[in-house]
Amino acid sequence: MSHTTLKTKAAAIILAGAVCALPLAMPHNAAAQTAAVQNAIPQSEQVVFQAKIKKINLKTRAVTLEGANGQKVTVTAGPLVRLNLLKDGDTVNAKYYRSVAFMVNGPTGGNGTPVSNDQMAAAVAQPATAPGGVAIAVVRISGTIVSIDLSSNSIDIVNPSGGQIYTLDVTDPARQAMLPSLNVGDTITAVVSQTLAVEITPAKKRWF
């Protein structure tokens, strides 16, 4: 089990209905869109690390974790995570899948073919699948791009009204090729996978 360094940004943003990541250009036909979007999360998006629990929301099952270097991430605890056995301040071993963008609708007048509401609805209707058959919810979000990292094929967006930065990984090669058409400051709507924790267990041995 390898330890992966967390990204600095916490996964928090005001959702526009649900959270999802979308391709930058999609077919015009809704049926074609449904067939094209697979919503598959690759093994490379899995993160395994040790952290301290900073906050637990039992109602939403949101858990904020802080790694050894002080970097934080907020995840949604999956159904197998026993939150009743965890509390703020606990040192835990966690395994989660980063948020992956499956569709991205660029700004009006920008590059790329616009994605219709029907196409986005079709993408949101398909749960994402992680390795091992783990089903992960897909949601729709809107935000302003604050950073684009072409080397890691990721974009950071933030709610225009204010809030923490949300990092989206783009894993599909066809969608990665479209990232250069986006610019910092663009407001986009995306369909992304939930940042889901499949394991959060008390650490028997502490690394920090």
Secondary structure, 3 states (H helix, E strand, C coil): CCCCCCCCCCCCCCEEEEEECECCCCCCCHHHHHHHCCCECCHHHEEEEEEEEEEEECCCCEEEEECCCCCEEEEEECCCCCHHHCCCCCEEEEEEECCEEEEEECCCCCCCCCCCHHHHHHHHCCCEEECCCEEECEEEEEEEEEEEECCCCEEEEECCCCCCCEEEECCCHHHHCCHHHCCCCCEEEEEEECCEEEEEEECCCCCC
